[in-house]
Each structure stands twice: as structure tokens, then as C-alpha cells.
């Protein structure tokens, strides 16, 4: 059973005197208990918008969002239903999500106090335990956010989310603002927390190399739509959608041969004026007449995989070519 489900979610932003922007155009994702799902794609494809819908921070224009089998609504000023407190979000910029005028200990204790998870005399003990979960010393509870590095602040943001004892974490580009060393450390921390605390995670990122290291499954998003899903091994070793192959080909890798990554041609189109037919066809090397007139739906492949491409539909654009990628 899926713990978090997004079913045909659409998000449209109205603009006075201009065409509306359809940031998410009917995306579906399911997150299972105890797994890490990576959601990847270029900037502007709608990943962060979908993350906010998943966490209840943004109401979808259409479609449904279910947490533990029950629909969730947009977050309001009223107290969140206790069931939905188990769904937490970690933002891209940890410094902006931490109050610079309050000590870390009091901020981590907020979720414990508000949700009445423990008696008051046990709050400090729990805060010290949370700091230990994210690899920080107990003395950190007396400090302020500006006294920590970027990687440490991201650990604090994760600890604050853990304070609510969540079953699902939605993480919106939690590594993009960190240097390479801090990225690796926080990525390993997320994997450790998932396995030890049995927390399911929806990890939004534009970095396939990082997602490859920790995700169990991957969904690939392009211009508001999911174009491919599968296990991390399947996606990496046998990408079926031309966009997925292009993303993997654009990753720099040290092969000792001086080979440059393959740049993905063109830019993500304006979501207010998406191309007709398959949204990727202006940039696709396998474009066929049908691609420009009809949009493919996600179709099932072997091994719980799905892909939205006419290359895999009988009578579509023809057979796929070069569908395997050398493991780097």
C-alpha cells in the first residue's frame, strides 16, 4: 500500500492579462513505506510545485493527494490534523526556514510541545536525541542558526522535521545549496535515517548522480508531467525515455578519457505555451510525426516500470534506439 499518493495532480497559476501557467499538468506519484523516491528533472519542470502539493502547502487545481489512504487539504492557520503532522517537509534553504533569533533547542522542541508528544520535562532529552540522529553535539541546542555551517543548518532542518515523528519526509532540493562534501554527508544521513527510522522520503533534485546513490525508485519529470518511472537501477542502466537518457548523458563523469558530457539541446519550453503533442518533441532526437500531434500517456513496461513515449507504443514512432547506457 502506498503511504503518499499524488493522483493526476494539476497546478495552474493565473496571471492577469497573460496566459495561465500550468506548472503541473497531471502528474502521478506513489511513495511506499520506508522507501526513498527521487523526483528529478531540469529547473522549471514543476518539481518544487509538486513537492508543495505533496506536503499540503499548496492546493492542487485538479487531482487528488492522499496520505496514508486519506485525502489531505491545503495547510491553513488552523492546527493541522494530528494524522497529517506525520507528513513533514524540508526546504532548500535551511537558513530561511530557521528563526535566527531563537536558540536551536527551543526551535526543535516546538513540534514536541505543540503536538504534545512528551511531557515538558522530557523535551530537552528528546532534543538532544534528535541532534544525535543528525550527527550534531548536544551543545548545539544552546546555539543560534548563524553559528552553524550550511551543511549543519540543513541537518538542523532535518532534525526539526524529525521532531514531529514523521512517517514521510518531502525534501525539496535539500542538497543543492551545499558544497560537494556537505552534499555527500547529508545524502548519507538521509539514507541512514530512512533505514533506521523507517521513514519514507520524496527527494526532489535536479542532480541524478546524488539521487542515484540513495533513492530506491526514480520518477523523471518534464514540463509538468512524469515521463518515466522505475527502480534506480532500471532508470540508470536502461533509461527508456529520450529525456532520461539525455539527463544521464549530461552528468559529468571521471572516465580518464577527457570525454565531455553530452549537453541536452534547447531549453525547457514556456509552461504557459507548451508544445503540441509530446512536450519533449522539440528537443528529442527521435521525433516522429505522431509526436508532434498527440501526447503519449504513461504505459506500463516490465518490472513495474512506466514510460510516456511513442517509441514504446505499438504503431507509434518506431523502435527505440540506444536504450542502454554504460554504467559510470
C-alpha positions, 0 to 999 in steps of 0.5 A: 500500500502506498503511504503518499499518493499524488493522483493526476495532480494539476497546478495552474497559476493565473496571471492577469492579462497573460496566459495561465501557467500550468506548472503541473499538468497531471502528474502521478506519484506513489511513495511506499513505506520506508522507501526513498523516491527521487523526483528529478528533472531540469529547473522549471519542470514543476518539481518544487510545485509538486513537492508543495502539493505533496506536503499540503502547502499548496492546493492542487487545481485538479487531482487528488493527494492522499496520505496514508489512504486519506485525502489531505487539504491545503495547510491553513492557520488552523492546527493541522490534523494530528494524522497529517503532522506525520507528513513533514517537509524540508526546504532548500534553504535551511537558513530561511526556514530557521528563526535566527533569533531563537536558540536551536533547542527551543526551535526543535522542541516546538513540534514536541510541545505543540503536538504534545508528544512528551511531557515538558520535562522530557523535551530537552532529552528528546532534543538532544536525541534528535541532534544525535540522529543528525550527527550534531553535539548536544551543545548545539541546542544552546546555539543560534542558526548563524553559528552553524555551517550550511551543511549543519543548518540543513541537518538542523532542518532535518532534525526539526522535521524529525521532531514531529515523528514523521512517517514521510519526509518531502525534501525539496532540493535539500542538497543543492545549496551545499558544497560537494562534501556537505552534499555527500554527508547529508545524502548519507544521513538521509539514507541512514535515517530512512533505514533506521527510522523507517521513514519514507522520503520524496527527494526532489533534485535536479542532480541524478548522480546524488539521487542515484546513490540513495533513492530506491525508485526514480520518477523523471519529470518534464514540463509538468508531467512524469515521463518515466518511472522505475527502480534506480537501477532500471532508470540508470542502466536502461533509461527508456525515455529520450529525456532520461537518457539525455539527463544521464548523458549530461552528468559529468563523469571521471572516465580518464578519457577527457570525454565531455558530457553530452549537453541536452539541446534547447531549453525547457519550453514556456509552461504557459505555451507548451508544445503540441503533442509530446512536450519533449518533441522539440528537443528529442532526437527521435521525433516522429510525426505522431509526436508532434500531434498527440501526447503519449500517456504513461504505459506500463513496461516490465518490472513495474516500470512506466514510460510516456513515449511513442517509441514504446507504443505499438504503431507509434514512432518506431523502435527505440534506439540506444536504450542502454547506457554504460554504467559510470 
